[in-house]
Amino acid sequence: MQQRYNLRLLYIAYSMLGFTVPIFDPLYPYFSTTFGVGFDKIGLVFFGGSLIAIISNIIAGRVCDRYPFRRILLFSFLVTFFGFSYFAVCQSFFSLIITVIIVNIGYNFVWPGSYSAVFMDFSENYSEIYVNLDKFYYFSTLFGPLLVSLLFYLKLSPRILFVFLAAVFGVMFVVFYFTFRKEEKRKYMKAGLNIETSGFISGHESYRARNMAADERNRNTIKNINDIEHDEAMNKSDCKEKIINTDLNNDGLECTYAYKGFRTIFKKATVLSAVTLTLFACVMVGSSAWLTTYFTSFDVPIFLSSIFVSIYWFFTFVGLQLISKMLKYFSEARLLFYGGLLSSIGLVFYGTVPNIYVKIIFIIMVAIGVSGIYPLAAAISVRENPQASATASGFTVAMGIAGSLIIQPLMGFVAEYFDKRNTPFVLLFISIIGTFIAFLMVKHLKEPVFPG
């Protein structure tokens, strides 16, 4: 079945993204030393990359609700290929800026489209598939920092790494071009967007089918041409106004609606999940991206602290394994709240315990706590907005990337002008706020906060 085959291809794509996205994190000290710039400037570069990623996700969400997902994937891989190819050839601080911009345009088009495609094709268990996609992503994050560690241990140039990444995305483009076939569930009309979603089977004729039958009757009836044009205009007007029934328990649901973009997605639960994701993404990115920098204050070499980064990402994968089991018993909102509690406790001890190896135990707690933030928040958003699932997931993921936008310059500023050992307390403060917002979301959804 093509849908299952496409899903396997998406698992491969997420694995490659998981390998790629954190590859810059352990290289911050290398960039600072090689290009002769401070950590504050490095933070600003990745601040800009996060800003580009936010814009890319918002645009991608709207584009994926209008154009075939296959084209979006191919565009993503091609742009990312050019980004890494450029940095493999030209290495300078300016080249780093350009590369960060290009690759953030590239691979950030994948998330909204894939979340929407899964929601359309697997409406019965989309939350579990979201978690499974992120399992592949986070498991692969283990290997990127390990490769960086190996390069530094062997004293090889990191340029090799970017040549390899360019080759990976070139191969991905070729593979998806010839094998990924998406039967689009969206049909477009000039007057408005008419979507028939296979995930919700209609027990009635679609609006378009009724229009076709009416047109056939009109051809058999002698009418004035002006009257026919008037009827067609009225039909188009009706199509624009028809909105999807959001009762997901209705098996006879007719999924035909006019696309209305951002006006439809700002429901309270969606906003709360997006804000929660923003804050927890600060914790996730801040903990991993600045881990090597933090451990330089304890005289830990980069090749060893890069292994710590791999351990961090491996335990995000372990956390997702736990979440996939816990989804049978707890809602997405409650799991976000419990994860916030766990990460906050972990950050308290991560920042205060003096032994570096004991610190790893508590950063593992943080990794498990924030592991499921993206699939859980996205599941809440698409469930609240089935009529604009790609737009909703794009907005939510963009808000998560906004966490990266906020935390990168903040952590860089603290690392450059204050003691690097204070950076965990910045993350602790943000984690506590995120946990409180998650608590408000649980109460808004009228769910019990604790079991029992």
N, C-alpha and C positions, 0 to 999 in steps of 0.2 A: 504494500500500500504506500502510495507516494507520500502521504502525510507522515507516516512513521519514518520513511527514509529521510525526508526533509528534517525531521526532528533529530535524527542521528547526525546529520550534517551540522545542525545547530549546536549539538553537543561538541563536535569537533571545533567549530568556530569559537565557542566559549572557552574551550581549552586553550586555543591559541591566544585569545585575548587575555586569559588568566596568566599565561606565560609572559605576555608582552607588557601589560599595563604597569606592574610594579617594578619593571626592569630599571627604571630611572632612580628608584628610591635609594638603593645603597650606593649610587654613584654621586650623591650630593657632595661629599667631601672631595671626590676626584674632580668634579667640575670646578669646585671652589679653588682647589690647588692648581689645576691645569690652566684655567682661564684667568686666574688672579683676581677673583671677585669674592666678596663676602657672602656669608650665608643669607643676609638680608636680600641681596640681589638674586641669589638662587631661588629664594622663596618667592620673589616677585615674578620670576620667569614662570614658575609653576602656578602662581596665582593667575597669570595671564592664560596659561593653558587650561586652567579650570574654568575661567570665564568663557573661553572659546567652547569648552565642552558643554557648558550650560546652554549657550546659544545653539549649538549643534543639536542637542537633545530636544529642545523646544521646536526647532525647525523640523527635525527628523520626525517628531510625533505628528505634526501636521502633514508632512509629506507622505508618511506611511499610511495615513488615513485616506490618501488620494491616489497613490501610485503603487504599482506592483512591488512587493517586498523583494523579489529577486533583483530588480534593478538597484534597490537601495543597498543590498548586500554587496553587489559587484562594485558599486561606487565606493563603498566604505573600504573594501580591500585594496582597490586601485589607489585611492588617495593615501592610505597608510603606507603602501609600498613606496610611493614617491617620497614620502616624508623620511622614512628610514634610509632610503637610497641616498638622499641628499646629505644626511649627516654622516653616512659612511664615507662619502667622498670629501666633504668639506667639514672640518672640525674646528670650530671657534665658538666664542660666546654668542656671536650673532647667529651662527648656524644652529646652535642649540635653541635659541628663541624661535627661529623659523620652523625647526623640526617639531618642537613641542606644539606649536600652533597647528601644523599640518596633520600630525597624527591624532590630535584631539578632534579635529574636524572629521578625520577618517573613521576611527573605530567607535566613536560615540553615536554613529548612525545605526549601529547594530541593535542596541538595547530596546528602544521603543518599538521598532518593527518586529523584533522577535517576541516580545511580550504580547503584542497585539496578535501576531500570527498564531501563537499558542492559544490565546484566549478564544480566537475564532475556531481553531481546529480541534481543540480539546477542552471544551467548555465544562465538562464534568469534573476534571481533575487538574485544572490549570495551576492552582496553587502548588501542588506537589511537583509539577513539571518545572515551574519557576525555581523551586528549591533545587531540583535536580540539575537544571542548567547552571545554577550558581555552584553546585558541587563540583562540576567539571571545571568551572572557572577557578575556584579557590584551590582545588587540588593542584592545578597547573601552576598557580602562583608559587608553589614550593620550589619549582625548578629554575625560574628566572634568577632570583638572587643567588641560588647555588651556582649557576653558571658564572655570574659575576664574581663570586668567591673563588671559583676555580681559575678564572682568568687572572685575578690578582695574585693568587697563590703561585701560578706558573709565570707571573710577570709578563703576561701578554697584553697587547694593546686592546682596549675596549672597542676599537674600530671593528674588530672581528665580529663582535656582538651585533653591531648594527648592520653589517653585511648579511649576517645570518637572518636577522629579523626581516630585512627587505626580501630575502629569498623566500621566507615563510609566507609572507603575504602575497608574493607573486604566485606561488603555488596554490594558495587558497583561492585566488581569483580564477585561475585556470580550472581547478576542481569544481568550484561552484558554478562556473559558466557552463560546464558540460553536464553536470549531474543534478543541480538543484532546479526542480520544476515545481512551481507553485501554482495550483489552481486557485486563482484569486476569487475571494468570496465577495468582492466589491464590484458592483456595476454602477457606472457613472452616467448621469444624465446632464444635459446642458443646463437645465433649469435648476437642478439641485442634485445632491448626492443620494442615490438610491442603493442601499446596501441590503443584500440578502445574505444572512449569516447562516452557514450550514450548521453551526453549533446549536441553533435554536430552530427546530423544525416547525414550519408554519402549517396549521391545519386549514388555512384558507388560501385562496388565490392571492398572489402578491398584487400590490397596487399596479405595477407595470403590466402584469398579465391582464388585469381588468381593463386597463387602458387599451391594450392591443385588441381585446374583444370588442370594445366600444368602437375602435377605429374600423374594424371589419364590418360592423353593422352600419357604420356611417358610409362605407363605400357602397353598400347595397341600398342606400337610401338617397333619394334625390333631394339635395339641400343646396341652399345658397352657399357659395364658397366663403363668403364672409362669416357666415354662421359657423362653418367648420373651423376656421382659424380662431374664432372666438372661443369655441369649445376646447381647442388644444391649449390655448393660453390659460383657460381656467384649470385644466388638468395639471399644467405645469405649476400653477400657483398652489394647487392642493398638495402637490409633491413637496414643495418647499416647506409647507407648514406641518407635514406629517412627522411626528416624533416617535422614536422607538418606545415601546412598552418596556419598562424596566423591571417588570415582575419576572425574575429569573426562574420562578417555580412554575411558570405557565408553559406547558409543552406546546401549546398552540400559538406560541408567540410569533408575531409577524415582525420581522426585523427590517423594516424599511423606514428610513428617516432622512431628514435633511441635515447635512453636516453643519454644525453651528460653532465648531471650534471651541475656544476657551470659555465661551459663555456658559457652557453646559457642565463644566468640570469642577467649579469652585463650591463643592459641598463641604460641610464642616469636617466630616470624617476624612475626606481627601486632603484638605488643608492641614489637619492635625497630623496625618500620616506623613505628609511631605515635610513638615517642620521637624517632626521627630527624626526622619531620615537625614535631614540636613545636619542636625546636631550630632547624631550618632556617626555620620560619615566623617565629621570633624575628628571624632575619636579614632575611627578606623584608620583614616589617612594619616593623622598626626602620629599615631602609635607606630605605624610601619615606616612611613616616609622619613621620619626623623629619628628612627631607632639607631641607625649607625652613627648619626651625629651625636645623639645622647650618650652612647657608649664610648665615644672618643674622649669624653670627660673623665672616663675611668681607665684611659690608656688601653682600650681594647682595639686591636687592629681591624681594618675594614674586612679582611677576608674572614675573620671570625664573627664579627657582628653581622655580616651578610648571611651567615648561617643562622643567626638568631632571627633575621627577617624571614628566612625560609620556614623556620619553626613556627613563627607567628602565623604565616599564611597557611601552613599545613593544619594548624588547629582551627582556623576559620572553616576549613573543609570538615574537620571533625565536628565542629559546632553545627554545620548544616546537616550532617548525618543525624545528629540528635534532634534538630528541629523537624526534619522530615518524619521522624517517629512521633514527636510531640504534637504535630498538627492534627493527629487523630483525636487528641484530647483537649487541646487548647486552641483558641482563636489566634489569628495573626496579631491582633492588637495586644493581647495578653503576653504573647511571646516577645514582642518588642519591649514591653514593660519589664519582664523578667530579665531579658538580656541587658537592659540598662542598669538594673540593680547589680547584676554580676560584674559588669564592666566597671562600675563605680567602685565597688569593693576592691576589685583587682588593682585599680589605679591608685587607691590609697596606699597599698603596700608596695606597689611598684615604685612609687616615688619616695618612700621612706626607708625601705630595707636597704642596707648598705652592700650586701653581698650580690655581685652581678649575676651569679647563677641562680640564686633564690629569686632575683628579679624576673628571670625568665618564667618561673612558675606563675607569677602574677600577671605578666603580660600575656600568658596563655589564657588566663581567665578573661582578660579583656578581649582577646581574639574570639573566643567562644561567645562572649556576650554580644558582640556586634556582628557576628557572622551572617545572620539572616536578615539584615536590615533592608537590603534592596528587594529581594523577592517578597518579603512580608508586606512592605509598604506598597509595592506595585500591585500585589494581590488585592489589597484594600481599595486602591484607586480604581482598578479596572472593574471591580465588582460594583463600585458606586457609579461608574460611568461606562456601561457597556456600549452606549451609543457613540462613544468617541474613545475607544480603548487605547489606541496608539497615542492620541493627544494627551490623555490622562497619564499614561505610563511615561511618556516623554517629559511631561511636566514634573512628575514625581522623581524620575531619575535625575532630571536637571537640578531639582532642589537638593538631591543628595550630592551632586557634584558641587553645588554651591558651598557645601561643607568644606570641600577641598579648596575652594576659592577663598574661604574665610581663614582656614587654618594654616595654609602655606605661608603667607607673609607674617601672620601672627607668630608662628613657631620660629620662623627665620629671624624675626625681630628679637624675640626672647633669647634665642641661641646666640645672636651676635652681640647684643648689648647687655644681657643679663647672664646669669649662670645657666649653662645648658642643663644643669641638674634640676632646674625649676620647671622644665617643659612638661613633665607629667602632671603637675598641679593645674596647669592651664586646661589640659584634657579632662581632668577630674571635675573641674567646675562646669565644663560644657556637658559632660556625661550626666551630671546631677540634673541639669536643666532639661536635657533630653528625656530622662527618666520621668520627670514630673509631667512633661507634655504627653508622654505615652500613657501615664496614669489618667490624665484628662481625657484622652481618646477612649480608653477602656470605659470610663464612666459615661462618656457621651454615647457609646454603643450599648450602654446598659448591660454590661457584662460584669460578673463578679471579678474582683481584683485578684483574689487568692482562691485556690481550690477549696471546696467544701462549702 
